[in-house]
Amino acid sequence: MLTRLVIFDLDGTLIDSLGDIGDAMNAVLRELGHPIHPRDNYRFLVGDGLDILVRRALPPEIVEKANIDEVVGLTRREYSKRWTDTTRPFPGIPELLGELRSQDITLAVLSNKPDFATRAIVDELFADHSFAVVRGARDDVPLKPDPTAVAAIISGLGVSAKQTAFVGDTAVDMATGVNAGALTIGVTWGFREADELVAHGADHIVHRPLEILGIVDGKATR
């Protein structure tokens, strides 16, 4: 069955955002008097939502005593100042989106990043590419890898899970696709390694964005 819908993760999949995320979190850590993390370390801290990022970034001995909601609020503030300072689409992503649209494949974005930030960033960086649905983390919907949000997107767009591909760069993304019954495509240009993606259910591993075209048109085997 050919793919009719491709749902993309955002950070580490469509956009290289590690610098801005790390800088925002580090600004908060400095403000609170805690040690900061090297930017590259944030590739192992992100992916499960802002609350979990904060818990992972704080010193272990502080987490139980900290007001996590307050730190989350500070991080939202800092991130909103700089969310596209250095963040850009990965090379080849705009071309991939254009090719998929030319094949009448519907596109969507689902992120564990807060919903307001997800929408703002997509609007700014992908103004020329129409996504049918853009969703981030919402209080009333479980985060990935829970499949609830994927199921809602699929149902709302009138396709089936078997006609859907989920594209991401972390174990959370692969588990999300598996849980939703979608085809899972793991990308290696993001935050995690191929071994992690395979271990968590990737049907395909790609190293360059345009390789996805050969998967969704049915030429690659699952």
GIGIZI-V397869 format. One record per helix or strand of 3 or more residues. SS is the DSSP state (hx for helix, st for strand). FROM is the first residue (numbers start at 1). LEN is the number of residues. If there is no record, write none. Layout:
# GIGIZI-V397869
ss->SS from->FROM len->LEN
ss->SS from->FROM len->LEN
This chain:
# GIGIZI-V397869
ss->st from->5 len->4
ss->hx from->18 len->14
ss->hx from->39 len->6
ss->hx from->50 len->8
ss->hx from->60 len->4
ss->hx from->68 len->15
ss->hx from->93 len->10
ss->st from->106 len->9
ss->hx from->115 len->11
ss->st from->133 len->5
ss->hx from->148 len->10
ss->hx from->161 len->3
ss->st from->164 len->5
ss->hx from->171 len->10
ss->st from->183 len->5
ss->hx from->194 len->6
ss->st from->204 len->3
ss->hx from->211 len->6
